[in-house]
Amino acid sequence: MTDTLSASQARRIALAAQGFTRARPSSVSARHMHRVMGRLGVLQIDSVNVFARSHYLPMFSRLGAYDPALLDRVFHARTTHYVEYMAHEATFIPVEDWPLWRFRMDDFRARWAGPDSWMSTNARTLQWVRDELRGRGPLRPADLRADAPRERGTWWDWDDVKLALEHLWRTGDVAISGRKGFERSYALAENIIPAGILSTHVPRDEAIRELTRRAARSSGVATQSDLADYHRIRDRAAVSRSIADLVDEGELLPVAVRGWDRAGRSIPAWRHREAVLPRRVDAAALLTPFDPIVWFRDRALRAFELDYRIEIYVPAEKRRYGYYSLPVLVGDRIVARVDLKADRATSTLQVQSAWWEPQANPAEDAERIAVELALAASWQGLAHISVSGWGSAAESLHAALSFQPDASVRRHVHARERTS
């Protein structure tokens, strides 16, 4: 018999699976970050740094303020537990998971194996890059660029060396050895991945089954599309077979979620057997657009009623919510979105716009968000917070921030914002 969950119950299960029911520690250690990674499985990386780079935010959302240098040590150290790969988009993954992605590496290799492919027409550059990494150790693209042999053509206007490194990384010949700032260093995979892990073979179907199982555990309750998107698995037939196997083994339990429907028909969903249904969720958090809670836009809309779009590439005059608005969680609801910018020159966290979502309770939620904004400013080492007049939540947040004892709040209302 299929159990039925309310939409609120499904949200609480999902948030518990992602660690939002645990109390934030008074002091964040590497152990806490490993624990969060145990729940997420992957941590998506993004280059946008208007407030904080995306991979720093999920830890802040779940653990509270921490020293960003700690994350750098945990994820970038040569002896790290983690490496980078295309496990959703570009993400950190546990190094022992490298064999699970061999099927994706093989898919990239097969896709680029044709006689007219970039890898075929640039074979000399690829071999030169391999030889340089073998002889010189980890290198940045800039370390190779000046002396690189040239073949015809470029891709996305990147030079051939950068392209070669990216291709070799995606096919698993090369691994990321670290970063300086945001620039990657590359090395032969054999010099980064332990030999026992590198030589381990996981068959494609077994890997997809394991990744589906992990996606279910990290999601708590999910549809087939949710489970496929968690690791961007396009082989939906393999995901479907994996779900059937996991149901047979009792690891996944079929459920129906009220409100999760399409064209009047309920969408099949599954609950992981270890998923917990808390009585309530008392979290408040700023979320990166690439947090697993919201990164699959269909799920964000279905489960949290958040119709989200990143507006980085939208002309400024056509943006509805702002350049890089962050969803805001209060309890088990996405109640607002705020467009934040860290202005280092003036030591100010700028709330460039703030908007209520339909499920918000402004009278209660404004204070919770104000506390998170004050914490975010402190986390980023910013002394002040300014709130623009753009957005339905701006006035409420300005008023709530005025009562925060640890934040110096200044008011800025720009002419364009007054007429928005």
N, C-alpha and C positions, 0 to 999 in steps of 0.2 A: 504494500500500500504506500502511495506517495504522500509524504507529509506536505502540509501547506504552511508557508511562512508569510507574514505580513511584510510589506516593503520596509518598515522600520526594523523588524527583526533581521531581515537580510542585510540591512546597512550595519547593524550592530555586530552581526557575525563577521562581516567583511572588515570592519574597523578593528575588531579584536584580533583577527588573523594578521593584521598589519601592525599590531603592537600599540594601538591607541588606547587600550584599557590599562596599560601599565603606568604606574606613577613614574614621573620623571625623576632621575637620580639627583641628589644634591651636588654631586661632582661626577662628571662624565669621564669614563676611562675607556681604554681600548676594548675591554671586555664588553662594555655596553654596545660599542659599535659592532663587534662581532655578533652580538645577540640580535641586533636589528637586522644585520645582513642574513642571519639565519632565517629570519621571517621573510625578508624581501627576496632573497636569492640573487637578485641583480640590482645594481644601482646605476641608473642612467646618467650619462655624462652629457653636458651641453656647454657650449662656449659662451653663451650670453652672460654678461657679468654686470648688468645694470644695478642689481642689488647684491646678489651672491650667486655664484655658479650653481647650477641645478643640483649637482651631486652633493653639495654641502647641506642642502635644505632638508632632505628626508631625515637626516640625523637630528637637525634642529627641531623639526616638527614633532619628533617622537621623544627626544631626550632633553630638549631645551638647550640653553646656551652652553657652548663648549668652545674650546680653543681650536680654531680651524687647522692649526698646525698639527693637532693630534690626528685629524683625518688624513692629512698628508702623510704622516708617519705610518699610519695603519695601512693606507692603500698604495703608497708610492715607494715604500722602502724596498730595497733589493731583496730582502728576506721576507717580503710581504706574503700574506695568505691569498692575495688577490692579483688577478691580471685583467687586462681589458680584452673584450671581444664583442662581436655583434650578437649579443644574446637577447636583445630587444632591438634597440638601436645600439650605438656604442655604449657599452656598460662595463662596470667592474663585475667580475665573477670570481668565485673561489677558484684557486688554481687547480684544485683537484677535479673541477668540473670540465676542464679542457677537453677530455675525450668525449664528453657528451655533445660537443659541438663539431666533431669531426664530420658528421653528415652535412652540416652547413658549409664547412670548408670544402668538402668534396663537391657540393652543389655549385659553389663559386668557381671552382676549378673547371668543372664540366661546362659551365656557362661561358667561360672564357677560353675554351679549348679549340675553337674553330680556327681555320687557317687565316681568316681575316680579322681575328680578334686582336685587341690591344696587346695581350700577352704574347701572342704569336709574332706580331709585327715588331715587338720591342724585346724580343728574347735576349738580345745582346745586353741591353740595359739591365734587365732582370738578373742575368748571370753576373754582371759587373757589381750590382748592388749586393748580391749574395756573397761574392768574393770579398768585397770591402768589409762587410759585417763579420765575415769569418776571420779576416786578418786584423781588423782594428777594434772589434768589439762594438758595444752599443754606440749608435750614432744618431744625431738629429739630421733631418733633411738638409739643413744648412751646412752640415759637415761634409756632405757629399756633393752638393749642388755644383760647386765650381769645377770639379774635375770630371763630372759625369759625361760619358759618351752620349751623343744625341741621336735619337731615331726620329721618324716623322710623327708629327701630330702631338696634340695634348688633349687632356680631358678636363673639363671645367676650368680651363686656363691654368691648371697646375702644371708645374714642370714635370718632366719625365721621371726624375728621381723620386719625387713625392708620390707620383702615381705608382711607380714600381713598389715602393714600400707599402702603400695601401693595398695593392693587389696581393702582395706576398703575405701581409697580415691577414687578410680575409681568407686566404687559402691555407693558413696555418703554418707557412714556412717561416714566418717571422712573428715575433711577439713584441708587445710594448714593454720596454724595460724601465720606464719611468717618465716623468715630465719635469721640465724646467719652466716654471710659470705654467702656461697651458700647452707648450710645445712638447710633442712626444719625442722620446728616444726609442729607437728600434734595435732589436738584436735578433739573431737567429733563434728560433724557438727552442732549439736544443740547449741554448745557453741560459734560458730563462725557466722553462718548464722542466721540473725534475724528470729524470730519465724514465722512472717507473710509470709516471703519469703519461708522459709523451708516448710511450710504447703501448699504452692500454688501448684496446680496440673495443668500442661499444657499437653493436649493430644499429643501423638507422632506426628500425622499429622500436628497439629497446630504448634507445636514447629519447625518442619522441614520447614513448610511454612514461619514462621517468620524468621528463620535463612537464608533461601533462599532470602527473601526480604532484609535482612541486607547485605548479601553477594553482592547482586546486587547494593545496594546503595554504598557500600564500593568499588566496582569494577568499577562502572560507566558504563561500557559496558563489556559483558562477554558471554561466551558460557555456555552450561549446565555443561560441565566438570569443568569450572572455578568456577561456583556457587557451585557445589558439593564439590570441593576441599577446598574452603575457610574455611569450618568448618569440612572437612573430613567426609562428609556424604556419606556412601557407598550405601544407599538405593536410587539408581538412579531413580527408578519408583516414589518414593515419591517426589524427587526433580522435576521430570518432571511434576507431578500433581501440584506441587506448582507453577511452572513457568506458567502453563496453567491458574491457578486461578489468578495469579498476572497480566497476560496479559488481562484476562477478566475484571479485575477491573481497568485497565488502568495504573497500576503502572510500568509494564514492557512493553517496546515498541520493537517489532521485528525490527532488523536491519541486513543488510549485510555489512561485512567489507572486502574490497578488500585486497586480500592476505591471508585472513583467510580461507584456504581451505585444503581439504584432498583428494588426488587422483583426483584433478581437480574439485572437488565439493565444493561449499561454505558451510562452517560450520554455522548452525543457531546461531544467537547471539541476545542478548537483551540489550537495553539501559534503565537504570533506568530513570523514568520521571523527576527526580530532577537533573540528571546529566548535568553538564555544559560543553560546548565545548569552551575552551578559544582560543583566536586567536593565542596565543603562550605560551610556558612554558619557563621560564627563570631560572629554578632551576639548581643548581649543588649540588650533594650530594653523599656521600659514603653510600652504602646500605649494610646491613647485608644480608647474603644468606637467612635469614629467614624473610626478609621484605615481606609483602603481594604483593609488586610489582613483586617480582621474585620468591617467595617460591614455586609456582607451575611451575615446569620446562617446561611443555608443553606450558603454557601461556607465560612464559618468552621468549621462542623461537618464538612462533607465533606472539606475540605483539611487542617484543623488539629485536628480532633477536639475543637473547643471549642463546647460547648453553652452559649451566652451569652444572658443576659437582663439588661437594665438594671433595677435595683430601686429607682430613685428614687421611683416611685409605689406601691411595695409598703409596707404598714405595717411599721414597724421590727421588731415582734415576729415578723413572717412572713418577713423577709429571710433568704435562705440564705447569701449571700456578702457583703452590705454595700450601702451606699447607692449607690456609684458605683465599682465595682471595675474595675481596669485589668488587661487581659490582659498577661502577661509572656512575652516571647519569649526563648528561649535556644537558640542554634543554629537549627535549622529546626523547632523545636517550640514550641508554646504550653504552658508548663510550670506556670504558676501564675496566680492572679489576686490582686491586692492592692487593698484599699480604702484610699485615701490621703486625708488631710486636712492642709492647711497651716494650722496654728494660729499666726497671726502674733503674737498677744499673748505667747505663750511661746517664739516662734521655734523651733517644733517641727514636724517632719514626723511626723504620726501615722499609723502603719500600723494602721488600725482593725480589719482582719481580713486574713488571708493563708491561701490555700488552694492545695494542690497539685492539678494536673490529672493524669489517669491516665497520661499519657505523660511525667511528670516523673521525673528521677533526683535525688531530694533530696540525696544525699550530694555530688553535683557541682554541682547547680544553685543551691543556697542561697548559695554564695559569689558566684556571678555576679550573682544578684539583689541581694545586699547591696551590691555595688559600685554597681549602678544606683541603688539607694535613696540611698546616700550622695551620688552625683552629683546626684540629683534634689533632695535637701535643699540642697546647695550652689547649684544652679541657681536655686532659689527663695529663696535668701538666708536659709535656716533653719539654726540652729546645732546643733540636736539632732534625734534620731530616737527615737520611742517605739514600742514594739510591743505591741499588746494580746495577750491570750491566746486570741483567738477565731480558730479555723481550724487546719486540719491542718498548715499550713506555718509557723505562728507561732513555735513553739519553735526550729525550724531557722534561721529568719531572725534571730531574736534572738541566737542563738549566733553566727551568721556575722557579724552586725553588730558584735558585741562585739570582733571582731578587726580592724575597719576603723579605721585610724589617724586618719582625718579626720572621724569621726563620734562625737559624744558621745551615748551610748545610755542611755536610762532605761527601766525596765521598768514597765509598768502592766498590771495584771490586774484587770478589773472583775468584780463578783460575777456579773452575768448571763453574762459570757463564760466564767467558770470552770465554769458549769453547762451551757454550750452543747454 
